Amino acid sequence: MDTYLQYGDHGLSGRGMPYSISGTAELLQRAWIRLIVKRGSFSLDPTLGSDLYKLKRTGTAQLEQAALACVQQALYPIKALTVEGIQCSYDSQADRLTIQLELRVGQDYETLEVRL
């Protein structure tokens, strides 16, 4: 079980209290955290995170191949998730990379979006 995160803080229930998540929601949140954290930036676990922030904002095919390698490395410890597909888009005006992942969790498929 984990505490639900929303907008960089604990998500709150209608009563203003943090609440717990489990199952698929917890796995997706853990994946999202591992993808947005810069690998090596958390001193208690230097292997936590991804190298997505290092990706050069270049052609889509090369970007998707490099992003897939980073995503697979970051999500490797979460054995219950399998990366089934990836799409990258880069907004040069906002200097923002958006990565959409299709993940398999058991027999189900889930979509996770990461913006860097």
Backbone atoms as SQL, in Angstrom:
CREATE TABLE atoms (id INTEGER PRIMARY KEY, chain TEXT, resi INTEGER, resn TEXT, atom TEXT, x REAL, y REAL, z REAL);
INSERT INTO atoms VALUES
  (1, 'A', 1, 'MET', 'N', 0.827, -1.179, 0.000),
  (2, 'A', 1, 'MET', 'CA', 0.000, 0.000, 0.000),
  (3, 'A', 1, 'MET', 'C', 0.876, 1.248, 0.000),
  (4, 'A', 2, 'ASP', 'N', 0.406, 2.278, -0.661),
  (5, 'A', 2, 'ASP', 'CA', 1.144, 3.527, -0.761),
  (6, 'A', 2, 'ASP', 'C', 0.149, 4.684, -0.613),
  (7, 'A', 3, 'THR', 'N', 0.664, 5.848, -0.320),
  (8, 'A', 3, 'THR', 'CA', -0.172, 7.041, -0.235),
  (9, 'A', 3, 'THR', 'C', -0.292, 7.659, -1.616),
  (10, 'A', 4, 'TYR', 'N', -1.499, 7.999, -2.014),
  (11, 'A', 4, 'TYR', 'CA', -1.750, 8.590, -3.322),
  (12, 'A', 4, 'TYR', 'C', -1.093, 9.968, -3.409),
  (13, 'A', 5, 'LEU', 'N', -0.391, 10.213, -4.520),
  (14, 'A', 5, 'LEU', 'CA', 0.249, 11.499, -4.763),
  (15, 'A', 5, 'LEU', 'C', -0.493, 12.237, -5.870),
  (16, 'A', 6, 'GLN', 'N', -0.615, 13.557, -5.703),
  (17, 'A', 6, 'GLN', 'CA', -1.291, 14.380, -6.696),
  (18, 'A', 6, 'GLN', 'C', -0.640, 15.750, -6.707),
  (19, 'A', 7, 'TYR', 'N', -0.191, 16.203, -7.872),
  (20, 'A', 7, 'TYR', 'CA', 0.438, 17.510, -8.041),
  (21, 'A', 7, 'TYR', 'C', 1.613, 17.708, -7.086),
  (22, 'A', 8, 'GLY', 'N', 2.409, 16.662, -6.877),
  (23, 'A', 8, 'GLY', 'CA', 3.601, 16.759, -6.046),
  (24, 'A', 8, 'GLY', 'C', 3.341, 16.743, -4.553),
  (25, 'A', 9, 'ASP', 'N', 2.135, 16.401, -4.144),
  (26, 'A', 9, 'ASP', 'CA', 1.794, 16.348, -2.731),
  (27, 'A', 9, 'ASP', 'C', 0.861, 15.160, -2.513),
  (28, 'A', 10, 'HIS', 'N', 0.501, 14.916, -1.279),
  (29, 'A', 10, 'HIS', 'CA', -0.440, 13.841, -0.993),
  (30, 'A', 10, 'HIS', 'C', -1.817, 14.206, -1.529),
  (31, 'A', 11, 'GLY', 'N', -2.444, 13.260, -2.235),
  (32, 'A', 11, 'GLY', 'CA', -3.815, 13.460, -2.675),
  (33, 'A', 11, 'GLY', 'C', -4.724, 13.354, -1.463),
  (34, 'A', 12, 'LEU', 'N', -5.737, 14.194, -1.414),
  (35, 'A', 12, 'LEU', 'CA', -6.603, 14.229, -0.241),
  (36, 'A', 12, 'LEU', 'C', -8.009, 13.746, -0.576),
  (37, 'A', 13, 'SER', 'N', -8.615, 13.076, 0.390),
  (38, 'A', 13, 'SER', 'CA', -9.992, 12.616, 0.241),
  (39, 'A', 13, 'SER', 'C', -10.934, 13.808, 0.412),
  (40, 'A', 14, 'GLY', 'N', -12.216, 13.583, 0.262),
  (41, 'A', 14, 'GLY', 'CA', -13.214, 14.623, 0.450),
  (42, 'A', 14, 'GLY', 'C', -13.203, 15.192, 1.859),
  (43, 'A', 15, 'ARG', 'N', -12.663, 14.445, 2.802),
  (44, 'A', 15, 'ARG', 'CA', -12.566, 14.899, 4.188),
  (45, 'A', 15, 'ARG', 'C', -11.234, 15.577, 4.481),
  (46, 'A', 16, 'GLY', 'N', -10.404, 15.738, 3.436),
  (47, 'A', 16, 'GLY', 'CA', -9.125, 16.427, 3.609),
  (48, 'A', 16, 'GLY', 'C', -8.009, 15.564, 4.162),
  (49, 'A', 17, 'MET', 'N', -8.176, 14.256, 4.106),
  (50, 'A', 17, 'MET', 'CA', -7.181, 13.328, 4.641),
  (51, 'A', 17, 'MET', 'C', -6.471, 12.597, 3.494),
  (52, 'A', 18, 'PRO', 'N', -5.157, 12.354, 3.638),
  (53, 'A', 18, 'PRO', 'CA', -4.462, 11.533, 2.636),
  (54, 'A', 18, 'PRO', 'C', -5.077, 10.135, 2.602),
  (55, 'A', 19, 'TYR', 'N', -5.046, 9.511, 1.444),
  (56, 'A', 19, 'TYR', 'CA', -5.589, 8.164, 1.368),
  (57, 'A', 19, 'TYR', 'C', -4.624, 7.229, 0.654),
  (58, 'A', 20, 'SER', 'N', -4.838, 5.955, 0.883),
  (59, 'A', 20, 'SER', 'CA', -3.946, 4.919, 0.370),
  (60, 'A', 20, 'SER', 'C', -4.458, 4.367, -0.953),
  (61, 'A', 21, 'ILE', 'N', -3.498, 3.877, -1.742),
  (62, 'A', 21, 'ILE', 'CA', -3.832, 3.174, -2.973),
  (63, 'A', 21, 'ILE', 'C', -3.112, 1.835, -2.953),
  (64, 'A', 22, 'SER', 'N', -3.606, 0.916, -3.754),
  (65, 'A', 22, 'SER', 'CA', -2.966, -0.397, -3.850),
  (66, 'A', 22, 'SER', 'C', -3.247, -0.960, -5.238),
  (67, 'A', 23, 'GLY', 'N', -2.733, -2.131, -5.503),
  (68, 'A', 23, 'GLY', 'CA', -2.988, -2.793, -6.776),
  (69, 'A', 23, 'GLY', 'C', -2.388, -2.068, -7.957),
  (70, 'A', 24, 'THR', 'N', -3.141, -2.002, -9.041),
  (71, 'A', 24, 'THR', 'CA', -2.679, -1.389, -10.279),
  (72, 'A', 24, 'THR', 'C', -2.357, 0.093, -10.094),
  (73, 'A', 25, 'ALA', 'N', -3.196, 0.816, -9.353),
  (74, 'A', 25, 'ALA', 'CA', -2.954, 2.247, -9.126),
  (75, 'A', 25, 'ALA', 'C', -1.619, 2.461, -8.433),
  (76, 'A', 26, 'GLU', 'N', -1.292, 1.615, -7.483),
  (77, 'A', 26, 'GLU', 'CA', -0.020, 1.735, -6.775),
  (78, 'A', 26, 'GLU', 'C', 1.155, 1.435, -7.711),
  (79, 'A', 27, 'LEU', 'N', 1.028, 0.404, -8.531),
  (80, 'A', 27, 'LEU', 'CA', 2.098, 0.067, -9.479),
  (81, 'A', 27, 'LEU', 'C', 2.339, 1.201, -10.471),
  (82, 'A', 28, 'LEU', 'N', 1.261, 1.791, -10.980),
  (83, 'A', 28, 'LEU', 'CA', 1.405, 2.887, -11.935),
  (84, 'A', 28, 'LEU', 'C', 2.035, 4.112, -11.279),
  (85, 'A', 29, 'GLN', 'N', 1.676, 4.386, -10.037),
  (86, 'A', 29, 'GLN', 'CA', 2.288, 5.516, -9.338),
  (87, 'A', 29, 'GLN', 'C', 3.773, 5.264, -9.114),
  (88, 'A', 30, 'ARG', 'N', 4.125, 4.057, -8.730),
  (89, 'A', 30, 'ARG', 'CA', 5.544, 3.736, -8.532),
  (90, 'A', 30, 'ARG', 'C', 6.316, 3.857, -9.840),
  (91, 'A', 31, 'ALA', 'N', 5.708, 3.430, -10.940),
  (92, 'A', 31, 'ALA', 'CA', 6.355, 3.555, -12.249),
  (93, 'A', 31, 'ALA', 'C', 6.554, 5.024, -12.596),
  (94, 'A', 32, 'TRP', 'N', 5.518, 5.828, -12.400),
  (95, 'A', 32, 'TRP', 'CA', 5.586, 7.256, -12.697),
  (96, 'A', 32, 'TRP', 'C', 6.704, 7.925, -11.897),
  (97, 'A', 33, 'ILE', 'N', 6.817, 7.593, -10.616),
  (98, 'A', 33, 'ILE', 'CA', 7.875, 8.156, -9.774),
  (99, 'A', 33, 'ILE', 'C', 9.241, 7.773, -10.314),
  (100, 'A', 34, 'ARG', 'N', 9.417, 6.500, -10.653),
  (101, 'A', 34, 'ARG', 'CA', 10.711, 6.033, -11.152),
  (102, 'A', 34, 'ARG', 'C', 11.083, 6.723, -12.462),
  (103, 'A', 35, 'LEU', 'N', 10.091, 7.118, -13.258),
  (104, 'A', 35, 'LEU', 'CA', 10.364, 7.748, -14.550),
  (105, 'A', 35, 'LEU', 'C', 10.660, 9.237, -14.440),
  (106, 'A', 36, 'ILE', 'N', 10.044, 9.943, -13.500),
  (107, 'A', 36, 'ILE', 'CA', 10.258, 11.392, -13.423),
  (108, 'A', 36, 'ILE', 'C', 11.445, 11.787, -12.555),
  (109, 'A', 37, 'VAL', 'N', 11.871, 10.907, -11.664),
  (110, 'A', 37, 'VAL', 'CA', 13.021, 11.207, -10.807),
  (111, 'A', 37, 'VAL', 'C', 14.302, 11.010, -11.613),
  (112, 'A', 38, 'LYS', 'N', 15.227, 11.939, -11.490),
  (113, 'A', 38, 'LYS', 'CA', 16.521, 11.804, -12.166),
  (114, 'A', 38, 'LYS', 'C', 17.316, 10.689, -11.500),
  (115, 'A', 39, 'ARG', 'N', 17.743, 9.733, -12.301),
  (116, 'A', 39, 'ARG', 'CA', 18.508, 8.597, -11.773),
  (117, 'A', 39, 'ARG', 'C', 19.752, 9.110, -11.041),
  (118, 'A', 40, 'GLY', 'N', 19.945, 8.615, -9.807),
  (119, 'A', 40, 'GLY', 'CA', 21.099, 8.989, -9.015),
  (120, 'A', 40, 'GLY', 'C', 20.872, 10.189, -8.112),
  (121, 'A', 41, 'SER', 'N', 19.701, 10.818, -8.199),
  (122, 'A', 41, 'SER', 'CA', 19.463, 12.030, -7.409),
  (123, 'A', 41, 'SER', 'C', 18.944, 11.746, -5.998),
  (124, 'A', 42, 'PHE', 'N', 18.527, 10.526, -5.728),
  (125, 'A', 42, 'PHE', 'CA', 18.008, 10.170, -4.410),
  (126, 'A', 42, 'PHE', 'C', 19.101, 9.407, -3.677),
  (127, 'A', 43, 'SER', 'N', 19.723, 10.058, -2.696),
  (128, 'A', 43, 'SER', 'CA', 20.919, 9.506, -2.056),
  (129, 'A', 43, 'SER', 'C', 20.677, 8.183, -1.338),
  (130, 'A', 44, 'LEU', 'N', 19.468, 7.933, -0.858),
  (131, 'A', 44, 'LEU', 'CA', 19.205, 6.675, -0.163),
  (132, 'A', 44, 'LEU', 'C', 19.111, 5.480, -1.113),
  (133, 'A', 45, 'ASP', 'N', 18.838, 5.760, -2.384),
  (134, 'A', 45, 'ASP', 'CA', 18.791, 4.707, -3.400),
  (135, 'A', 45, 'ASP', 'C', 19.234, 5.297, -4.735),
  (136, 'A', 46, 'PRO', 'N', 20.553, 5.295, -5.002),
  (137, 'A', 46, 'PRO', 'CA', 21.054, 5.910, -6.233),
  (138, 'A', 46, 'PRO', 'C', 20.578, 5.234, -7.522),
  (139, 'A', 47, 'THR', 'N', 20.007, 4.025, -7.429),
  (140, 'A', 47, 'THR', 'CA', 19.505, 3.353, -8.627),
  (141, 'A', 47, 'THR', 'C', 18.069, 3.755, -8.956),
  (142, 'A', 48, 'LEU', 'N', 17.415, 4.479, -8.051),
  (143, 'A', 48, 'LEU', 'CA', 16.038, 4.917, -8.289),
  (144, 'A', 48, 'LEU', 'C', 16.037, 6.013, -9.348),
  (145, 'A', 49, 'GLY', 'N', 15.088, 5.946, -10.245),
  (146, 'A', 49, 'GLY', 'CA', 14.931, 6.995, -11.242),
  (147, 'A', 49, 'GLY', 'C', 15.277, 6.546, -12.644),
  (148, 'A', 50, 'SER', 'N', 15.262, 7.512, -13.555),
  (149, 'A', 50, 'SER', 'CA', 15.546, 7.217, -14.962),
  (150, 'A', 50, 'SER', 'C', 16.514, 8.251, -15.531),
  (151, 'A', 51, 'ASP', 'N', 17.017, 7.930, -16.702),
  (152, 'A', 51, 'ASP', 'CA', 17.894, 8.836, -17.444),
  (153, 'A', 51, 'ASP', 'C', 17.129, 9.576, -18.541),
  (154, 'A', 52, 'LEU', 'N', 15.816, 9.598, -18.467),
  (155, 'A', 52, 'LEU', 'CA', 15.015, 10.278, -19.490),
  (156, 'A', 52, 'LEU', 'C', 15.389, 11.745, -19.633),
  (157, 'A', 53, 'TYR', 'N', 15.784, 12.373, -18.541),
  (158, 'A', 53, 'TYR', 'CA', 16.147, 13.796, -18.578),
  (159, 'A', 53, 'TYR', 'C', 17.391, 14.047, -19.437),
  (160, 'A', 54, 'LYS', 'N', 18.171, 13.018, -19.716),
  (161, 'A', 54, 'LYS', 'CA', 19.392, 13.166, -20.520),
  (162, 'A', 54, 'LYS', 'C', 19.129, 13.072, -22.019),
  (163, 'A', 55, 'LEU', 'N', 17.941, 12.654, -22.402),
  (164, 'A', 55, 'LEU', 'CA', 17.668, 12.423, -23.822),
  (165, 'A', 55, 'LEU', 'C', 17.778, 13.705, -24.617),
  (166, 'A', 56, 'LYS', 'N', 18.406, 13.579, -25.767),
  (167, 'A', 56, 'LYS', 'CA', 18.488, 14.712, -26.686),
  (168, 'A', 56, 'LYS', 'C', 17.167, 14.819, -27.415),
  (169, 'A', 57, 'ARG', 'N', 16.722, 16.021, -27.583),
  (170, 'A', 57, 'ARG', 'CA', 15.434, 16.262, -28.231),
  (171, 'A', 57, 'ARG', 'C', 15.644, 16.238, -29.743),
  (172, 'A', 58, 'THR', 'N', 15.680, 15.027, -30.300),
  (173, 'A', 58, 'THR', 'CA', 15.958, 14.858, -31.725),
  (174, 'A', 58, 'THR', 'C', 14.803, 14.140, -32.404),
  (175, 'A', 59, 'GLY', 'N', 15.092, 13.529, -33.544),
  (176, 'A', 59, 'GLY', 'CA', 14.085, 12.835, -34.332),
  (177, 'A', 59, 'GLY', 'C', 13.295, 11.813, -33.532),
  (178, 'A', 60, 'THR', 'N', 12.040, 11.638, -33.884),
  (179, 'A', 60, 'THR', 'CA', 11.127, 10.796, -33.129),
  (180, 'A', 60, 'THR', 'C', 11.581, 9.347, -33.054),
  (181, 'A', 61, 'ALA', 'N', 12.017, 8.759, -34.156),
  (182, 'A', 61, 'ALA', 'CA', 12.405, 7.348, -34.147),
  (183, 'A', 61, 'ALA', 'C', 13.584, 7.116, -33.197),
  (184, 'A', 62, 'GLN', 'N', 14.593, 7.962, -33.275),
  (185, 'A', 62, 'GLN', 'CA', 15.752, 7.821, -32.388),
  (186, 'A', 62, 'GLN', 'C', 15.359, 8.111, -30.950),
  (187, 'A', 63, 'LEU', 'N', 14.512, 9.096, -30.763),
  (188, 'A', 63, 'LEU', 'CA', 14.064, 9.477, -29.429),
  (189, 'A', 63, 'LEU', 'C', 13.282, 8.343, -28.782),
  (190, 'A', 64, 'GLU', 'N', 12.391, 7.711, -29.530),
  (191, 'A', 64, 'GLU', 'CA', 11.595, 6.613, -28.981),
  (192, 'A', 64, 'GLU', 'C', 12.463, 5.413, -28.624),
  (193, 'A', 65, 'GLN', 'N', 13.458, 5.131, -29.435),
  (194, 'A', 65, 'GLN', 'CA', 14.352, 4.008, -29.151),
  (195, 'A', 65, 'GLN', 'C', 15.158, 4.277, -27.879),
  (196, 'A', 66, 'ALA', 'N', 15.689, 5.487, -27.744),
  (197, 'A', 66, 'ALA', 'CA', 16.458, 5.844, -26.550),
  (198, 'A', 66, 'ALA', 'C', 15.557, 5.905, -25.318),
  (199, 'A', 67, 'ALA', 'N', 14.348, 6.448, -25.477),
  (200, 'A', 67, 'ALA', 'CA', 13.410, 6.542, -24.360),
  (201, 'A', 67, 'ALA', 'C', 12.992, 5.157, -23.890),
  (202, 'A', 68, 'LEU', 'N', 12.778, 4.244, -24.818),
  (203, 'A', 68, 'LEU', 'CA', 12.403, 2.877, -24.450),
  (204, 'A', 68, 'LEU', 'C', 13.478, 2.227, -23.590),
  (205, 'A', 69, 'ALA', 'N', 14.732, 2.415, -23.955),
  (206, 'A', 69, 'ALA', 'CA', 15.836, 1.849, -23.165),
  (207, 'A', 69, 'ALA', 'C', 15.852, 2.453, -21.758),
  (208, 'A', 70, 'CYS', 'N', 15.657, 3.755, -21.656),
  (209, 'A', 70, 'CYS', 'CA', 15.626, 4.420, -20.342),
  (210, 'A', 70, 'CYS', 'C', 14.450, 3.931, -19.505),
  (211, 'A', 71, 'VAL', 'N', 13.296, 3.800, -20.133),
  (212, 'A', 71, 'VAL', 'CA', 12.092, 3.363, -19.430),
  (213, 'A', 71, 'VAL', 'C', 12.263, 1.932, -18.930),
  (214, 'A', 72, 'GLN', 'N', 12.760, 1.065, -19.775),
  (215, 'A', 72, 'GLN', 'CA', 12.949, -0.326, -19.360),
  (216, 'A', 72, 'GLN', 'C', 13.932, -0.443, -18.204),
  (217, 'A', 73, 'GLN', 'N', 14.992, 0.344, -18.233),
  (218, 'A', 73, 'GLN', 'CA', 15.958, 0.328, -17.134),
  (219, 'A', 73, 'GLN', 'C', 15.314, 0.825, -15.838),
  (220, 'A', 74, 'ALA', 'N', 14.553, 1.895, -15.917),
  (221, 'A', 74, 'ALA', 'CA', 13.927, 2.473, -14.722),
  (222, 'A', 74, 'ALA', 'C', 12.858, 1.556, -14.132),
  (223, 'A', 75, 'LEU', 'N', 12.115, 0.873, -14.997),
  (224, 'A', 75, 'LEU', 'CA', 11.006, 0.051, -14.519),
  (225, 'A', 75, 'LEU', 'C', 11.385, -1.400, -14.259),
  (226, 'A', 76, 'TYR', 'N', 12.611, -1.765, -14.519),
  (227, 'A', 76, 'TYR', 'CA', 13.054, -3.147, -14.326),
  (228, 'A', 76, 'TYR', 'C', 12.728, -3.706, -12.933),
  (229, 'A', 77, 'PRO', 'N', 12.916, -2.932, -11.860),
  (230, 'A', 77, 'PRO', 'CA', 12.607, -3.477, -10.534),
  (231, 'A', 77, 'PRO', 'C', 11.122, -3.773, -10.285),
  (232, 'A', 78, 'ILE', 'N', 10.241, -3.221, -11.092),
  (233, 'A', 78, 'ILE', 'CA', 8.808, -3.465, -10.911),
  (234, 'A', 78, 'ILE', 'C', 8.420, -4.634, -11.817),
  (235, 'A', 79, 'LYS', 'N', 8.580, -5.826, -11.308),
  (236, 'A', 79, 'LYS', 'CA', 8.397, -7.046, -12.106),
  (237, 'A', 79, 'LYS', 'C', 6.967, -7.227, -12.621),
  (238, 'A', 80, 'ALA', 'N', 5.985, -6.608, -11.969),
  (239, 'A', 80, 'ALA', 'CA', 4.587, -6.784, -12.359),
  (240, 'A', 80, 'ALA', 'C', 4.210, -5.960, -13.595),
  (241, 'A', 81, 'LEU', 'N', 5.105, -5.079, -14.061),
  (242, 'A', 81, 'LEU', 'CA', 4.835, -4.227, -15.224),
  (243, 'A', 81, 'LEU', 'C', 5.676, -4.652, -16.418),
  (244, 'A', 82, 'THR', 'N', 5.053, -4.610, -17.591),
  (245, 'A', 82, 'THR', 'CA', 5.767, -4.857, -18.837),
  (246, 'A', 82, 'THR', 'C', 5.466, -3.714, -19.797),
  (247, 'A', 83, 'VAL', 'N', 6.499, -3.147, -20.401),
  (248, 'A', 83, 'VAL', 'CA', 6.317, -2.074, -21.378),
  (249, 'A', 83, 'VAL', 'C', 5.924, -2.715, -22.707),
  (250, 'A', 84, 'GLU', 'N', 4.739, -2.359, -23.197),
  (251, 'A', 84, 'GLU', 'CA', 4.229, -2.919, -24.449),
  (252, 'A', 84, 'GLU', 'C', 4.375, -1.951, -25.613),
  (253, 'A', 85, 'GLY', 'N', 4.418, -0.663, -25.326),
  (254, 'A', 85, 'GLY', 'CA', 4.538, 0.325, -26.395),
  (255, 'A', 85, 'GLY', 'C', 4.941, 1.677, -25.840),
  (256, 'A', 86, 'ILE', 'N', 5.505, 2.503, -26.723),
  (257, 'A', 86, 'ILE', 'CA', 5.956, 3.827, -26.305),
  (258, 'A', 86, 'ILE', 'C', 5.773, 4.800, -27.469),
  (259, 'A', 87, 'GLN', 'N', 5.348, 6.023, -27.136),
  (260, 'A', 87, 'GLN', 'CA', 5.256, 7.096, -28.119),
  (261, 'A', 87, 'GLN', 'C', 5.828, 8.349, -27.478),
  (262, 'A', 88, 'CYS', 'N', 6.675, 9.034, -28.214),
  (263, 'A', 88, 'CYS', 'CA', 7.294, 10.262, -27.722),
  (264, 'A', 88, 'CYS', 'C', 6.902, 11.424, -28.610),
  (265, 'A', 89, 'SER', 'N', 6.712, 12.566, -27.987),
  (266, 'A', 89, 'SER', 'CA', 6.511, 13.792, -28.748),
  (267, 'A', 89, 'SER', 'C', 7.255, 14.904, -28.024),
  (268, 'A', 90, 'TYR', 'N', 7.791, 15.810, -28.812),
  (269, 'A', 90, 'TYR', 'CA', 8.567, 16.900, -28.251),
  (270, 'A', 90, 'TYR', 'C', 7.988, 18.225, -28.710),
  (271, 'A', 91, 'ASP', 'N', 7.690, 19.097, -27.763),
  (272, 'A', 91, 'ASP', 'CA', 7.205, 20.444, -28.039),
  (273, 'A', 91, 'ASP', 'C', 8.395, 21.382, -27.894),
  (274, 'A', 92, 'SER', 'N', 8.935, 21.843, -29.012),
  (275, 'A', 92, 'SER', 'CA', 10.144, 22.671, -28.975),
  (276, 'A', 92, 'SER', 'C', 9.880, 24.046, -28.352),
  (277, 'A', 93, 'GLN', 'N', 8.692, 24.582, -28.507),
  (278, 'A', 93, 'GLN', 'CA', 8.392, 25.891, -27.921),
  (279, 'A', 93, 'GLN', 'C', 8.402, 25.826, -26.387),
  (280, 'A', 94, 'ALA', 'N', 7.840, 24.762, -25.836),
  (281, 'A', 94, 'ALA', 'CA', 7.789, 24.617, -24.375),
  (282, 'A', 94, 'ALA', 'C', 8.986, 23.831, -23.853),
  (283, 'A', 95, 'ASP', 'N', 9.814, 23.305, -24.760),
  (284, 'A', 95, 'ASP', 'CA', 10.934, 22.429, -24.403),
  (285, 'A', 95, 'ASP', 'C', 10.438, 21.315, -23.476),
  (286, 'A', 96, 'ARG', 'N', 9.370, 20.636, -23.919),
  (287, 'A', 96, 'ARG', 'CA', 8.745, 19.596, -23.110),
  (288, 'A', 96, 'ARG', 'C', 8.654, 18.289, -23.902),
  (289, 'A', 97, 'LEU', 'N', 9.144, 17.244, -23.274),
  (290, 'A', 97, 'LEU', 'CA', 9.069, 15.908, -23.842),
  (291, 'A', 97, 'LEU', 'C', 7.905, 15.177, -23.182),
  (292, 'A', 98, 'THR', 'N', 7.024, 14.613, -23.996),
  (293, 'A', 98, 'THR', 'CA', 5.911, 13.821, -23.484),
  (294, 'A', 98, 'THR', 'C', 6.100, 12.387, -23.953),
  (295, 'A', 99, 'ILE', 'N', 6.026, 11.479, -23.002),
  (296, 'A', 99, 'ILE', 'CA', 6.184, 10.056, -23.298),
  (297, 'A', 99, 'ILE', 'C', 4.910, 9.348, -22.866),
  (298, 'A', 100, 'GLN', 'N', 4.292, 8.658, -23.806),
  (299, 'A', 100, 'GLN', 'CA', 3.114, 7.865, -23.495),
  (300, 'A', 100, 'GLN', 'C', 3.503, 6.404, -23.555),
  (301, 'A', 101, 'LEU', 'N', 3.215, 5.717, -22.458),
  (302, 'A', 101, 'LEU', 'CA', 3.561, 4.306, -22.361),
  (303, 'A', 101, 'LEU', 'C', 2.310, 3.453, -22.310),
  (304, 'A', 102, 'GLU', 'N', 2.369, 2.328, -22.990),
  (305, 'A', 102, 'GLU', 'CA', 1.347, 1.309, -22.808),
  (306, 'A', 102, 'GLU', 'C', 2.002, 0.215, -21.983),
  (307, 'A', 103, 'LEU', 'N', 1.434, -0.037, -20.816),
  (308, 'A', 103, 'LEU', 'CA', 1.992, -0.999, -19.882),
  (309, 'A', 103, 'LEU', 'C', 1.024, -2.150, -19.685),
  (310, 'A', 104, 'ARG', 'N', 1.583, -3.341, -19.540),
  (311, 'A', 104, 'ARG', 'CA', 0.768, -4.508, -19.206),
  (312, 'A', 104, 'ARG', 'C', 0.953, -4.795, -17.735),
  (313, 'A', 105, 'VAL', 'N', -0.174, -4.906, -17.045),
  (314, 'A', 105, 'VAL', 'CA', -0.194, -5.260, -15.631),
  (315, 'A', 105, 'VAL', 'C', -1.043, -6.517, -15.534),
  (316, 'A', 106, 'GLY', 'N', -0.390, -7.658, -15.418),
  (317, 'A', 106, 'GLY', 'CA', -1.129, -8.925, -15.451),
  (318, 'A', 106, 'GLY', 'C', -1.769, -9.089, -16.819),
  (319, 'A', 107, 'GLN', 'N', -3.089, -9.204, -16.854),
  (320, 'A', 107, 'GLN', 'CA', -3.821, -9.351, -18.114),
  (321, 'A', 107, 'GLN', 'C', -4.354, -8.013, -18.635),
  (322, 'A', 108, 'ASP', 'N', -4.190, -6.959, -17.854),
  (323, 'A', 108, 'ASP', 'CA', -4.732, -5.646, -18.214),
  (324, 'A', 108, 'ASP', 'C', -3.673, -4.756, -18.854),
  (325, 'A', 109, 'TYR', 'N', -4.140, -3.789, -19.635),
  (326, 'A', 109, 'TYR', 'CA', -3.271, -2.805, -20.259),
  (327, 'A', 109, 'TYR', 'C', -3.632, -1.426, -19.710),
  (328, 'A', 110, 'GLU', 'N', -2.614, -0.661, -19.373),
  (329, 'A', 110, 'GLU', 'CA', -2.808, 0.669, -18.819),
  (330, 'A', 110, 'GLU', 'C', -1.929, 1.658, -19.590),
  (331, 'A', 111, 'THR', 'N', -2.355, 2.905, -19.656),
  (332, 'A', 111, 'THR', 'CA', -1.585, 3.963, -20.290),
  (333, 'A', 111, 'THR', 'C', -1.058, 4.887, -19.214),
  (334, 'A', 112, 'LEU', 'N', 0.212, 5.241, -19.343),
  (335, 'A', 112, 'LEU', 'CA', 0.859, 6.157, -18.404),
  (336, 'A', 112, 'LEU', 'C', 1.533, 7.248, -19.217),
  (337, 'A', 113, 'GLU', 'N', 1.298, 8.499, -18.842),
  (338, 'A', 113, 'GLU', 'CA', 1.921, 9.632, -19.543),
  (339, 'A', 113, 'GLU', 'C', 2.894, 10.338, -18.612),
  (340, 'A', 114, 'VAL', 'N', 4.081, 10.599, -19.141),
  (341, 'A', 114, 'VAL', 'CA', 5.126, 11.286, -18.394),
  (342, 'A', 114, 'VAL', 'C', 5.537, 12.512, -19.179),
  (343, 'A', 115, 'ARG', 'N', 5.591, 13.655, -18.497),
  (344, 'A', 115, 'ARG', 'CA', 6.022, 14.899, -19.151),
  (345, 'A', 115, 'ARG', 'C', 7.274, 15.403, -18.460),
  (346, 'A', 116, 'LEU', 'N', 8.285, 15.660, -19.268),
  (347, 'A', 116, 'LEU', 'CA', 9.557, 16.124, -18.735),
  (348, 'A', 116, 'LEU', 'C', 9.954, 17.441, -19.393);
